[in-house]
Amino acid sequence: MSMGGGPGGALRAGVGPGVAPGGPGVNLRAALSRLLRRLAPERAALVAAVLFGAAAVAANVSGPWILGRATNVLFNGIVS
């Protein structure tokens, strides 16, 4: 007896019998609301992770810019 789903009886994640791929839509507002309620005890850690992520992006962007300006200053000092 086949376990249904796909070739060889393999089940596909998130798709049940009789449901076409890309089937019923997900209520995004309700899903985000549930997620935020579930993450409420971890709010401080989540805020810290977002802030550290933003700081990392800022450092990755500003680092090459600062080095480029320093290189220009050194080059202008040597050439003149």
JOSULKA-V982309 format. One record per backbone hydrogen bond with DSSP energy under -1.0 kcal/mol. CO is the residue of the C=O (numbers start at 1). NH is the residue of the N-H. If there is no record, write none. Layout:
# JOSULKA-V982309
CO | NH
CO | NH
This chain:
# JOSULKA-V982309
6 | 9
7 | 10
12 | 15
16 | 19
20 | 23
26 | 28
27 | 31
28 | 32
29 | 33
30 | 34
31 | 35
32 | 36
33 | 37
34 | 38
35 | 39
39 | 42
40 | 43
42 | 46
43 | 47
44 | 48
45 | 49
46 | 50
47 | 51
48 | 52
49 | 53
50 | 54
51 | 55
52 | 56
53 | 57
54 | 58
55 | 59
56 | 60
57 | 61
58 | 62
59 | 63
62 | 66
63 | 67
64 | 68
65 | 69
66 | 70
67 | 71
68 | 72
69 | 73
70 | 74
71 | 75
72 | 76
73 | 77
74 | 78
75 | 79
76 | 80
